[in-house]
Structure formats: structure tokens, C-alpha cells
Amino acid sequence: MKPETLNFFEKVYAVAKQIPYGRVTSFGAIANYLGASKSARMVGYALNGSVGKDVPAHRVVNRKGLLTGKFHFEGTNLMQQLLESEGIEVKDNQIQNFAEVFWEPIKEL
């Protein structure tokens, strides 16, 4: 990978580590905060590689509140279980009350 890609990944991890307990954000919100609004997919790639880096990747979902990254977690429902343990309600892979638990890094950092 190019060095600038690794720097971007580290920036993604730094933002994700600031997502408060019991809140979620989206791939696009992180990309937008980092000044790379068209890079939501790259944020997903970064989070997929965050295993062992103490990054709460389970708190990052798609723009509609769907658990699109759940297949990258061990076990079939680990992402959902982690979110539910933080008080976030999930039904059919969809976060309920998404607007209420959504954390917008560009506004809150």
C-alpha cells in the first residue's frame, strides 16, 4: 500500500476511537470529516483492517443505519451483540432510532 493510504487508515482509526459508547456513525461521515467525502468505501477497508487495534469498528454502519460490516466480525451476530450491549437497538440488521444515536464527527469533534 502507498504510505498515504496507511496515513488515511490511521486517521480513520483515530476518529473511530472517539465515537462515544452507545452511539454510531457512518463510513461516509468519517470520510467527510477527513476531507475525503468520496471515500466511504476506503473507510470501510480501513476498519476491516482494524482488528487488534482497539478500534470500535462495530460503531460504524452505512448511511442508512444498516450493519453492512457485520460479515467482517467473528461469529454471525457479533456486531449486533456489541451494539446491543451498548444499548443500541438493532432489528433486521438495521439500527432503530438511527437519528437519535447517530454521532456526526464533523459537528462533534
Phi and psi restraints in degrees (range 20) as a CNS / XPLOR table:
assign (resid 1 and name C) (resid 2 and name N)
       (resid 2 and name CA) (resid 2 and name C) 1.0 -72.3 20.0 2
assign (resid 2 and name N) (resid 2 and name CA)
       (resid 2 and name C) (resid 3 and name N) 1.0 148.3 20.0 2
assign (resid 2 and name C) (resid 3 and name N)
       (resid 3 and name CA) (resid 3 and name C) 1.0 -56.5 20.0 2
assign (resid 3 and name N) (resid 3 and name CA)
       (resid 3 and name C) (resid 4 and name N) 1.0 -37.4 20.0 2
assign (resid 3 and name C) (resid 4 and name N)
       (resid 4 and name CA) (resid 4 and name C) 1.0 -66.5 20.0 2
assign (resid 4 and name N) (resid 4 and name CA)
       (resid 4 and name C) (resid 5 and name N) 1.0 -28.1 20.0 2
assign (resid 4 and name C) (resid 5 and name N)
       (resid 5 and name CA) (resid 5 and name C) 1.0 -66.8 20.0 2
assign (resid 5 and name N) (resid 5 and name CA)
       (resid 5 and name C) (resid 6 and name N) 1.0 -43.9 20.0 2
assign (resid 5 and name C) (resid 6 and name N)
       (resid 6 and name CA) (resid 6 and name C) 1.0 -63.4 20.0 2
assign (resid 6 and name N) (resid 6 and name CA)
       (resid 6 and name C) (resid 7 and name N) 1.0 -39.2 20.0 2
assign (resid 6 and name C) (resid 7 and name N)
       (resid 7 and name CA) (resid 7 and name C) 1.0 -62.0 20.0 2
assign (resid 7 and name N) (resid 7 and name CA)
       (resid 7 and name C) (resid 8 and name N) 1.0 -40.8 20.0 2
assign (resid 7 and name C) (resid 8 and name N)
       (resid 8 and name CA) (resid 8 and name C) 1.0 -62.9 20.0 2
assign (resid 8 and name N) (resid 8 and name CA)
       (resid 8 and name C) (resid 9 and name N) 1.0 -43.7 20.0 2
assign (resid 8 and name C) (resid 9 and name N)
       (resid 9 and name CA) (resid 9 and name C) 1.0 -59.2 20.0 2
assign (resid 9 and name N) (resid 9 and name CA)
       (resid 9 and name C) (resid 10 and name N) 1.0 -44.9 20.0 2
assign (resid 9 and name C) (resid 10 and name N)
       (resid 10 and name CA) (resid 10 and name C) 1.0 -62.8 20.0 2
assign (resid 10 and name N) (resid 10 and name CA)
       (resid 10 and name C) (resid 11 and name N) 1.0 -36.3 20.0 2
assign (resid 10 and name C) (resid 11 and name N)
       (resid 11 and name CA) (resid 11 and name C) 1.0 -66.1 20.0 2
assign (resid 11 and name N) (resid 11 and name CA)
       (resid 11 and name C) (resid 12 and name N) 1.0 -39.9 20.0 2
assign (resid 11 and name C) (resid 12 and name N)
       (resid 12 and name CA) (resid 12 and name C) 1.0 -60.4 20.0 2
assign (resid 12 and name N) (resid 12 and name CA)
       (resid 12 and name C) (resid 13 and name N) 1.0 -46.3 20.0 2
assign (resid 12 and name C) (resid 13 and name N)
       (resid 13 and name CA) (resid 13 and name C) 1.0 -61.2 20.0 2
assign (resid 13 and name N) (resid 13 and name CA)
       (resid 13 and name C) (resid 14 and name N) 1.0 -41.3 20.0 2
assign (resid 13 and name C) (resid 14 and name N)
       (resid 14 and name CA) (resid 14 and name C) 1.0 -62.3 20.0 2
assign (resid 14 and name N) (resid 14 and name CA)
       (resid 14 and name C) (resid 15 and name N) 1.0 -40.4 20.0 2
assign (resid 14 and name C) (resid 15 and name N)
       (resid 15 and name CA) (resid 15 and name C) 1.0 -69.5 20.0 2
assign (resid 15 and name N) (resid 15 and name CA)
       (resid 15 and name C) (resid 16 and name N) 1.0 -47.0 20.0 2
assign (resid 15 and name C) (resid 16 and name N)
       (resid 16 and name CA) (resid 16 and name C) 1.0 -59.6 20.0 2
assign (resid 16 and name N) (resid 16 and name CA)
       (resid 16 and name C) (resid 17 and name N) 1.0 -35.1 20.0 2
assign (resid 16 and name C) (resid 17 and name N)
       (resid 17 and name CA) (resid 17 and name C) 1.0 -66.4 20.0 2
assign (resid 17 and name N) (resid 17 and name CA)
       (resid 17 and name C) (resid 18 and name N) 1.0 -15.8 20.0 2
assign (resid 17 and name C) (resid 18 and name N)
       (resid 18 and name CA) (resid 18 and name C) 1.0 -95.5 20.0 2
assign (resid 18 and name N) (resid 18 and name CA)
       (resid 18 and name C) (resid 19 and name N) 1.0 -3.7 20.0 2
assign (resid 18 and name C) (resid 19 and name N)
       (resid 19 and name CA) (resid 19 and name C) 1.0 -65.7 20.0 2
assign (resid 19 and name N) (resid 19 and name CA)
       (resid 19 and name C) (resid 20 and name N) 1.0 122.5 20.0 2
assign (resid 19 and name C) (resid 20 and name N)
       (resid 20 and name CA) (resid 20 and name C) 1.0 -66.6 20.0 2
assign (resid 20 and name N) (resid 20 and name CA)
       (resid 20 and name C) (resid 21 and name N) 1.0 151.2 20.0 2
assign (resid 20 and name C) (resid 21 and name N)
       (resid 21 and name CA) (resid 21 and name C) 1.0 -54.1 20.0 2
assign (resid 21 and name N) (resid 21 and name CA)
       (resid 21 and name C) (resid 22 and name N) 1.0 133.9 20.0 2
assign (resid 21 and name C) (resid 22 and name N)
       (resid 22 and name CA) (resid 22 and name C) 1.0 80.3 20.0 2
assign (resid 22 and name N) (resid 22 and name CA)
       (resid 22 and name C) (resid 23 and name N) 1.0 11.6 20.0 2
assign (resid 22 and name C) (resid 23 and name N)
       (resid 23 and name CA) (resid 23 and name C) 1.0 -128.1 20.0 2
assign (resid 23 and name N) (resid 23 and name CA)
       (resid 23 and name C) (resid 24 and name N) 1.0 162.6 20.0 2
assign (resid 23 and name C) (resid 24 and name N)
       (resid 24 and name CA) (resid 24 and name C) 1.0 -136.4 20.0 2
assign (resid 24 and name N) (resid 24 and name CA)
       (resid 24 and name C) (resid 25 and name N) 1.0 161.5 20.0 2
assign (resid 24 and name C) (resid 25 and name N)
       (resid 25 and name CA) (resid 25 and name C) 1.0 -138.6 20.0 2
assign (resid 25 and name N) (resid 25 and name CA)
       (resid 25 and name C) (resid 26 and name N) 1.0 -178.3 20.0 2
assign (resid 25 and name C) (resid 26 and name N)
       (resid 26 and name CA) (resid 26 and name C) 1.0 -115.3 20.0 2
assign (resid 26 and name N) (resid 26 and name CA)
       (resid 26 and name C) (resid 27 and name N) 1.0 161.9 20.0 2
assign (resid 26 and name C) (resid 27 and name N)
       (resid 27 and name CA) (resid 27 and name C) 1.0 -56.9 20.0 2
assign (resid 27 and name N) (resid 27 and name CA)
       (resid 27 and name C) (resid 28 and name N) 1.0 -44.5 20.0 2
assign (resid 27 and name C) (resid 28 and name N)
       (resid 28 and name CA) (resid 28 and name C) 1.0 -66.3 20.0 2
assign (resid 28 and name N) (resid 28 and name CA)
       (resid 28 and name C) (resid 29 and name N) 1.0 -35.6 20.0 2
assign (resid 28 and name C) (resid 29 and name N)
       (resid 29 and name CA) (resid 29 and name C) 1.0 -65.4 20.0 2
assign (resid 29 and name N) (resid 29 and name CA)
       (resid 29 and name C) (resid 30 and name N) 1.0 -39.1 20.0 2
assign (resid 29 and name C) (resid 30 and name N)
       (resid 30 and name CA) (resid 30 and name C) 1.0 -67.4 20.0 2
assign (resid 30 and name N) (resid 30 and name CA)
       (resid 30 and name C) (resid 31 and name N) 1.0 -45.2 20.0 2
assign (resid 30 and name C) (resid 31 and name N)
       (resid 31 and name CA) (resid 31 and name C) 1.0 -59.0 20.0 2
assign (resid 31 and name N) (resid 31 and name CA)
       (resid 31 and name C) (resid 32 and name N) 1.0 -45.2 20.0 2
assign (resid 31 and name C) (resid 32 and name N)
       (resid 32 and name CA) (resid 32 and name C) 1.0 -61.1 20.0 2
assign (resid 32 and name N) (resid 32 and name CA)
       (resid 32 and name C) (resid 33 and name N) 1.0 -43.9 20.0 2
assign (resid 32 and name C) (resid 33 and name N)
       (resid 33 and name CA) (resid 33 and name C) 1.0 -59.1 20.0 2
assign (resid 33 and name N) (resid 33 and name CA)
       (resid 33 and name C) (resid 34 and name N) 1.0 -37.6 20.0 2
assign (resid 33 and name C) (resid 34 and name N)
       (resid 34 and name CA) (resid 34 and name C) 1.0 -81.9 20.0 2
assign (resid 34 and name N) (resid 34 and name CA)
       (resid 34 and name C) (resid 35 and name N) 1.0 4.4 20.0 2
assign (resid 34 and name C) (resid 35 and name N)
       (resid 35 and name CA) (resid 35 and name C) 1.0 77.0 20.0 2
assign (resid 35 and name N) (resid 35 and name CA)
       (resid 35 and name C) (resid 36 and name N) 1.0 21.4 20.0 2
assign (resid 35 and name C) (resid 36 and name N)
       (resid 36 and name CA) (resid 36 and name C) 1.0 -130.4 20.0 2
assign (resid 36 and name N) (resid 36 and name CA)
       (resid 36 and name C) (resid 37 and name N) 1.0 61.0 20.0 2
assign (resid 36 and name C) (resid 37 and name N)
       (resid 37 and name CA) (resid 37 and name C) 1.0 -56.9 20.0 2
assign (resid 37 and name N) (resid 37 and name CA)
       (resid 37 and name C) (resid 38 and name N) 1.0 -21.8 20.0 2
assign (resid 37 and name C) (resid 38 and name N)
       (resid 38 and name CA) (resid 38 and name C) 1.0 -93.8 20.0 2
assign (resid 38 and name N) (resid 38 and name CA)
       (resid 38 and name C) (resid 39 and name N) 1.0 11.9 20.0 2
assign (resid 38 and name C) (resid 39 and name N)
       (resid 39 and name CA) (resid 39 and name C) 1.0 -112.2 20.0 2
assign (resid 39 and name N) (resid 39 and name CA)
       (resid 39 and name C) (resid 40 and name N) 1.0 29.5 20.0 2
assign (resid 39 and name C) (resid 40 and name N)
       (resid 40 and name CA) (resid 40 and name C) 1.0 -57.3 20.0 2
assign (resid 40 and name N) (resid 40 and name CA)
       (resid 40 and name C) (resid 41 and name N) 1.0 -40.2 20.0 2
assign (resid 40 and name C) (resid 41 and name N)
       (resid 41 and name CA) (resid 41 and name C) 1.0 -64.9 20.0 2
assign (resid 41 and name N) (resid 41 and name CA)
       (resid 41 and name C) (resid 42 and name N) 1.0 -37.4 20.0 2
assign (resid 41 and name C) (resid 42 and name N)
       (resid 42 and name CA) (resid 42 and name C) 1.0 -66.0 20.0 2
assign (resid 42 and name N) (resid 42 and name CA)
       (resid 42 and name C) (resid 43 and name N) 1.0 -34.8 20.0 2
assign (resid 42 and name C) (resid 43 and name N)
       (resid 43 and name CA) (resid 43 and name C) 1.0 -60.8 20.0 2
assign (resid 43 and name N) (resid 43 and name CA)
       (resid 43 and name C) (resid 44 and name N) 1.0 -42.9 20.0 2
assign (resid 43 and name C) (resid 44 and name N)
       (resid 44 and name CA) (resid 44 and name C) 1.0 -60.3 20.0 2
assign (resid 44 and name N) (resid 44 and name CA)
       (resid 44 and name C) (resid 45 and name N) 1.0 -43.0 20.0 2
assign (resid 44 and name C) (resid 45 and name N)
       (resid 45 and name CA) (resid 45 and name C) 1.0 -61.5 20.0 2
assign (resid 45 and name N) (resid 45 and name CA)
       (resid 45 and name C) (resid 46 and name N) 1.0 -42.6 20.0 2
assign (resid 45 and name C) (resid 46 and name N)
       (resid 46 and name CA) (resid 46 and name C) 1.0 -60.8 20.0 2
assign (resid 46 and name N) (resid 46 and name CA)
       (resid 46 and name C) (resid 47 and name N) 1.0 -47.5 20.0 2
assign (resid 46 and name C) (resid 47 and name N)
       (resid 47 and name CA) (resid 47 and name C) 1.0 -66.4 20.0 2
assign (resid 47 and name N) (resid 47 and name CA)
       (resid 47 and name C) (resid 48 and name N) 1.0 -32.3 20.0 2
assign (resid 47 and name C) (resid 48 and name N)
       (resid 48 and name CA) (resid 48 and name C) 1.0 -62.2 20.0 2
assign (resid 48 and name N) (resid 48 and name CA)
       (resid 48 and name C) (resid 49 and name N) 1.0 -30.1 20.0 2
assign (resid 48 and name C) (resid 49 and name N)
       (resid 49 and name CA) (resid 49 and name C) 1.0 -93.6 20.0 2
assign (resid 49 and name N) (resid 49 and name CA)
       (resid 49 and name C) (resid 50 and name N) 1.0 13.5 20.0 2
assign (resid 49 and name C) (resid 50 and name N)
       (resid 50 and name CA) (resid 50 and name C) 1.0 -92.6 20.0 2
assign (resid 50 and name N) (resid 50 and name CA)
       (resid 50 and name C) (resid 51 and name N) 1.0 4.6 20.0 2
assign (resid 50 and name C) (resid 51 and name N)
       (resid 51 and name CA) (resid 51 and name C) 1.0 -57.3 20.0 2
assign (resid 51 and name N) (resid 51 and name CA)
       (resid 51 and name C) (resid 52 and name N) 1.0 130.8 20.0 2
assign (resid 51 and name C) (resid 52 and name N)
       (resid 52 and name CA) (resid 52 and name C) 1.0 82.9 20.0 2
assign (resid 52 and name N) (resid 52 and name CA)
       (resid 52 and name C) (resid 53 and name N) 1.0 4.5 20.0 2
assign (resid 52 and name C) (resid 53 and name N)
       (resid 53 and name CA) (resid 53 and name C) 1.0 -106.9 20.0 2
assign (resid 53 and name N) (resid 53 and name CA)
       (resid 53 and name C) (resid 54 and name N) 1.0 11.9 20.0 2
assign (resid 53 and name C) (resid 54 and name N)
       (resid 54 and name CA) (resid 54 and name C) 1.0 55.2 20.0 2
assign (resid 54 and name N) (resid 54 and name CA)
       (resid 54 and name C) (resid 55 and name N) 1.0 44.6 20.0 2
assign (resid 54 and name C) (resid 55 and name N)
       (resid 55 and name CA) (resid 55 and name C) 1.0 -108.9 20.0 2
assign (resid 55 and name N) (resid 55 and name CA)
       (resid 55 and name C) (resid 56 and name N) 1.0 126.1 20.0 2
assign (resid 55 and name C) (resid 56 and name N)
       (resid 56 and name CA) (resid 56 and name C) 1.0 -78.3 20.0 2
assign (resid 56 and name N) (resid 56 and name CA)
       (resid 56 and name C) (resid 57 and name N) 1.0 65.8 20.0 2
assign (resid 56 and name C) (resid 57 and name N)
       (resid 57 and name CA) (resid 57 and name C) 1.0 -61.8 20.0 2
assign (resid 57 and name N) (resid 57 and name CA)
       (resid 57 and name C) (resid 58 and name N) 1.0 -22.2 20.0 2
assign (resid 57 and name C) (resid 58 and name N)
       (resid 58 and name CA) (resid 58 and name C) 1.0 -65.1 20.0 2
assign (resid 58 and name N) (resid 58 and name CA)
       (resid 58 and name C) (resid 59 and name N) 1.0 -16.7 20.0 2
assign (resid 58 and name C) (resid 59 and name N)
       (resid 59 and name CA) (resid 59 and name C) 1.0 -87.9 20.0 2
assign (resid 59 and name N) (resid 59 and name CA)
       (resid 59 and name C) (resid 60 and name N) 1.0 6.0 20.0 2
assign (resid 59 and name C) (resid 60 and name N)
       (resid 60 and name CA) (resid 60 and name C) 1.0 -114.9 20.0 2
assign (resid 60 and name N) (resid 60 and name CA)
       (resid 60 and name C) (resid 61 and name N) 1.0 122.9 20.0 2
assign (resid 60 and name C) (resid 61 and name N)
       (resid 61 and name CA) (resid 61 and name C) 1.0 -129.4 20.0 2
assign (resid 61 and name N) (resid 61 and name CA)
       (resid 61 and name C) (resid 62 and name N) 1.0 -179.6 20.0 2
assign (resid 61 and name C) (resid 62 and name N)
       (resid 62 and name CA) (resid 62 and name C) 1.0 -79.8 20.0 2
assign (resid 62 and name N) (resid 62 and name CA)
       (resid 62 and name C) (resid 63 and name N) 1.0 176.5 20.0 2
assign (resid 62 and name C) (resid 63 and name N)
       (resid 63 and name CA) (resid 63 and name C) 1.0 -65.6 20.0 2
assign (resid 63 and name N) (resid 63 and name CA)
       (resid 63 and name C) (resid 64 and name N) 1.0 -14.1 20.0 2
assign (resid 63 and name C) (resid 64 and name N)
       (resid 64 and name CA) (resid 64 and name C) 1.0 -101.8 20.0 2
assign (resid 64 and name N) (resid 64 and name CA)
       (resid 64 and name C) (resid 65 and name N) 1.0 1.2 20.0 2
assign (resid 64 and name C) (resid 65 and name N)
       (resid 65 and name CA) (resid 65 and name C) 1.0 86.2 20.0 2
assign (resid 65 and name N) (resid 65 and name CA)
       (resid 65 and name C) (resid 66 and name N) 1.0 16.4 20.0 2
assign (resid 65 and name C) (resid 66 and name N)
       (resid 66 and name CA) (resid 66 and name C) 1.0 -87.5 20.0 2
assign (resid 66 and name N) (resid 66 and name CA)
       (resid 66 and name C) (resid 67 and name N) 1.0 144.0 20.0 2
assign (resid 66 and name C) (resid 67 and name N)
       (resid 67 and name CA) (resid 67 and name C) 1.0 -81.7 20.0 2
assign (resid 67 and name N) (resid 67 and name CA)
       (resid 67 and name C) (resid 68 and name N) 1.0 64.7 20.0 2
assign (resid 67 and name C) (resid 68 and name N)
       (resid 68 and name CA) (resid 68 and name C) 1.0 -69.6 20.0 2
assign (resid 68 and name N) (resid 68 and name CA)
       (resid 68 and name C) (resid 69 and name N) 1.0 -20.5 20.0 2
assign (resid 68 and name C) (resid 69 and name N)
       (resid 69 and name CA) (resid 69 and name C) 1.0 -91.6 20.0 2
assign (resid 69 and name N) (resid 69 and name CA)
       (resid 69 and name C) (resid 70 and name N) 1.0 5.3 20.0 2
assign (resid 69 and name C) (resid 70 and name N)
       (resid 70 and name CA) (resid 70 and name C) 1.0 -62.2 20.0 2
assign (resid 70 and name N) (resid 70 and name CA)
       (resid 70 and name C) (resid 71 and name N) 1.0 -24.7 20.0 2
assign (resid 70 and name C) (resid 71 and name N)
       (resid 71 and name CA) (resid 71 and name C) 1.0 -73.3 20.0 2
assign (resid 71 and name N) (resid 71 and name CA)
       (resid 71 and name C) (resid 72 and name N) 1.0 -11.2 20.0 2
assign (resid 71 and name C) (resid 72 and name N)
       (resid 72 and name CA) (resid 72 and name C) 1.0 -92.2 20.0 2
assign (resid 72 and name N) (resid 72 and name CA)
       (resid 72 and name C) (resid 73 and name N) 1.0 1.4 20.0 2
assign (resid 72 and name C) (resid 73 and name N)
       (resid 73 and name CA) (resid 73 and name C) 1.0 -101.6 20.0 2
assign (resid 73 and name N) (resid 73 and name CA)
       (resid 73 and name C) (resid 74 and name N) 1.0 146.6 20.0 2
assign (resid 73 and name C) (resid 74 and name N)
       (resid 74 and name CA) (resid 74 and name C) 1.0 -64.5 20.0 2
assign (resid 74 and name N) (resid 74 and name CA)
       (resid 74 and name C) (resid 75 and name N) 1.0 144.0 20.0 2
assign (resid 74 and name C) (resid 75 and name N)
       (resid 75 and name CA) (resid 75 and name C) 1.0 80.0 20.0 2
assign (resid 75 and name N) (resid 75 and name CA)
       (resid 75 and name C) (resid 76 and name N) 1.0 160.3 20.0 2
assign (resid 75 and name C) (resid 76 and name N)
       (resid 76 and name CA) (resid 76 and name C) 1.0 -79.6 20.0 2
assign (resid 76 and name N) (resid 76 and name CA)
       (resid 76 and name C) (resid 77 and name N) 1.0 -29.6 20.0 2
assign (resid 76 and name C) (resid 77 and name N)
       (resid 77 and name CA) (resid 77 and name C) 1.0 -125.3 20.0 2
assign (resid 77 and name N) (resid 77 and name CA)
       (resid 77 and name C) (resid 78 and name N) 1.0 22.5 20.0 2
assign (resid 77 and name C) (resid 78 and name N)
       (resid 78 and name CA) (resid 78 and name C) 1.0 -59.9 20.0 2
assign (resid 78 and name N) (resid 78 and name CA)
       (resid 78 and name C) (resid 79 and name N) 1.0 -44.4 20.0 2
assign (resid 78 and name C) (resid 79 and name N)
       (resid 79 and name CA) (resid 79 and name C) 1.0 -59.0 20.0 2
assign (resid 79 and name N) (resid 79 and name CA)
       (resid 79 and name C) (resid 80 and name N) 1.0 -46.7 20.0 2
assign (resid 79 and name C) (resid 80 and name N)
       (resid 80 and name CA) (resid 80 and name C) 1.0 -62.6 20.0 2
assign (resid 80 and name N) (resid 80 and name CA)
       (resid 80 and name C) (resid 81 and name N) 1.0 -43.1 20.0 2
assign (resid 80 and name C) (resid 81 and name N)
       (resid 81 and name CA) (resid 81 and name C) 1.0 -62.8 20.0 2
assign (resid 81 and name N) (resid 81 and name CA)
       (resid 81 and name C) (resid 82 and name N) 1.0 -40.8 20.0 2
assign (resid 81 and name C) (resid 82 and name N)
       (resid 82 and name CA) (resid 82 and name C) 1.0 -63.4 20.0 2
assign (resid 82 and name N) (resid 82 and name CA)
       (resid 82 and name C) (resid 83 and name N) 1.0 -43.5 20.0 2
assign (resid 82 and name C) (resid 83 and name N)
       (resid 83 and name CA) (resid 83 and name C) 1.0 -64.8 20.0 2
assign (resid 83 and name N) (resid 83 and name CA)
       (resid 83 and name C) (resid 84 and name N) 1.0 -44.2 20.0 2
assign (resid 83 and name C) (resid 84 and name N)
       (resid 84 and name CA) (resid 84 and name C) 1.0 -64.8 20.0 2
assign (resid 84 and name N) (resid 84 and name CA)
       (resid 84 and name C) (resid 85 and name N) 1.0 -32.2 20.0 2
assign (resid 84 and name C) (resid 85 and name N)
       (resid 85 and name CA) (resid 85 and name C) 1.0 -66.9 20.0 2
assign (resid 85 and name N) (resid 85 and name CA)
       (resid 85 and name C) (resid 86 and name N) 1.0 -18.3 20.0 2
assign (resid 85 and name C) (resid 86 and name N)
       (resid 86 and name CA) (resid 86 and name C) 1.0 -97.8 20.0 2
assign (resid 86 and name N) (resid 86 and name CA)
       (resid 86 and name C) (resid 87 and name N) 1.0 6.4 20.0 2
assign (resid 86 and name C) (resid 87 and name N)
       (resid 87 and name CA) (resid 87 and name C) 1.0 90.1 20.0 2
assign (resid 87 and name N) (resid 87 and name CA)
       (resid 87 and name C) (resid 88 and name N) 1.0 9.9 20.0 2
assign (resid 87 and name C) (resid 88 and name N)
       (resid 88 and name CA) (resid 88 and name C) 1.0 -91.1 20.0 2
assign (resid 88 and name N) (resid 88 and name CA)
       (resid 88 and name C) (resid 89 and name N) 1.0 127.5 20.0 2
assign (resid 88 and name C) (resid 89 and name N)
       (resid 89 and name CA) (resid 89 and name C) 1.0 -86.2 20.0 2
assign (resid 89 and name N) (resid 89 and name CA)
       (resid 89 and name C) (resid 90 and name N) 1.0 129.5 20.0 2
assign (resid 89 and name C) (resid 90 and name N)
       (resid 90 and name CA) (resid 90 and name C) 1.0 -125.8 20.0 2
assign (resid 90 and name N) (resid 90 and name CA)
       (resid 90 and name C) (resid 91 and name N) 1.0 130.7 20.0 2
assign (resid 90 and name C) (resid 91 and name N)
       (resid 91 and name CA) (resid 91 and name C) 1.0 -136.0 20.0 2
assign (resid 91 and name N) (resid 91 and name CA)
       (resid 91 and name C) (resid 92 and name N) 1.0 126.4 20.0 2
assign (resid 91 and name C) (resid 92 and name N)
       (resid 92 and name CA) (resid 92 and name C) 1.0 52.5 20.0 2
assign (resid 92 and name N) (resid 92 and name CA)
       (resid 92 and name C) (resid 93 and name N) 1.0 46.9 20.0 2
assign (resid 92 and name C) (resid 93 and name N)
       (resid 93 and name CA) (resid 93 and name C) 1.0 63.6 20.0 2
assign (resid 93 and name N) (resid 93 and name CA)
       (resid 93 and name C) (resid 94 and name N) 1.0 18.7 20.0 2
assign (resid 93 and name C) (resid 94 and name N)
       (resid 94 and name CA) (resid 94 and name C) 1.0 -122.6 20.0 2
assign (resid 94 and name N) (resid 94 and name CA)
       (resid 94 and name C) (resid 95 and name N) 1.0 129.0 20.0 2
assign (resid 94 and name C) (resid 95 and name N)
       (resid 95 and name CA) (resid 95 and name C) 1.0 -72.7 20.0 2
assign (resid 95 and name N) (resid 95 and name CA)
       (resid 95 and name C) (resid 96 and name N) 1.0 127.9 20.0 2
assign (resid 95 and name C) (resid 96 and name N)
       (resid 96 and name CA) (resid 96 and name C) 1.0 -83.4 20.0 2
assign (resid 96 and name N) (resid 96 and name CA)
       (resid 96 and name C) (resid 97 and name N) 1.0 150.9 20.0 2
assign (resid 96 and name C) (resid 97 and name N)
       (resid 97 and name CA) (resid 97 and name C) 1.0 53.7 20.0 2
assign (resid 97 and name N) (resid 97 and name CA)
       (resid 97 and name C) (resid 98 and name N) 1.0 41.7 20.0 2
assign (resid 97 and name C) (resid 98 and name N)
       (resid 98 and name CA) (resid 98 and name C) 1.0 -54.8 20.0 2
assign (resid 98 and name N) (resid 98 and name CA)
       (resid 98 and name C) (resid 99 and name N) 1.0 -44.9 20.0 2
assign (resid 98 and name C) (resid 99 and name N)
       (resid 99 and name CA) (resid 99 and name C) 1.0 -61.7 20.0 2
assign (resid 99 and name N) (resid 99 and name CA)
       (resid 99 and name C) (resid 100 and name N) 1.0 -33.1 20.0 2
assign (resid 99 and name C) (resid 100 and name N)
       (resid 100 and name CA) (resid 100 and name C) 1.0 -74.0 20.0 2
assign (resid 100 and name N) (resid 100 and name CA)
       (resid 100 and name C) (resid 101 and name N) 1.0 -32.4 20.0 2
assign (resid 100 and name C) (resid 101 and name N)
       (resid 101 and name CA) (resid 101 and name C) 1.0 -100.6 20.0 2
assign (resid 101 and name N) (resid 101 and name CA)
       (resid 101 and name C) (resid 102 and name N) 1.0 -0.6 20.0 2
assign (resid 101 and name C) (resid 102 and name N)
       (resid 102 and name CA) (resid 102 and name C) 1.0 -71.9 20.0 2
assign (resid 102 and name N) (resid 102 and name CA)
       (resid 102 and name C) (resid 103 and name N) 1.0 133.2 20.0 2
assign (resid 102 and name C) (resid 103 and name N)
       (resid 103 and name CA) (resid 103 and name C) 1.0 -111.8 20.0 2
assign (resid 103 and name N) (resid 103 and name CA)
       (resid 103 and name C) (resid 104 and name N) 1.0 121.8 20.0 2
assign (resid 103 and name C) (resid 104 and name N)
       (resid 104 and name CA) (resid 104 and name C) 1.0 -104.3 20.0 2
assign (resid 104 and name N) (resid 104 and name CA)
       (resid 104 and name C) (resid 105 and name N) 1.0 102.6 20.0 2
assign (resid 104 and name C) (resid 105 and name N)
       (resid 105 and name CA) (resid 105 and name C) 1.0 -59.4 20.0 2
assign (resid 105 and name N) (resid 105 and name CA)
       (resid 105 and name C) (resid 106 and name N) 1.0 -33.6 20.0 2
assign (resid 105 and name C) (resid 106 and name N)
       (resid 106 and name CA) (resid 106 and name C) 1.0 -67.0 20.0 2
assign (resid 106 and name N) (resid 106 and name CA)
       (resid 106 and name C) (resid 107 and name N) 1.0 -23.9 20.0 2
assign (resid 106 and name C) (resid 107 and name N)
       (resid 107 and name CA) (resid 107 and name C) 1.0 -95.8 20.0 2
assign (resid 107 and name N) (resid 107 and name CA)
       (resid 107 and name C) (resid 108 and name N) 1.0 -29.1 20.0 2
assign (resid 107 and name C) (resid 108 and name N)
       (resid 108 and name CA) (resid 108 and name C) 1.0 -105.5 20.0 2
assign (resid 108 and name N) (resid 108 and name CA)
       (resid 108 and name C) (resid 109 and name N) 1.0 -4.3 20.0 2
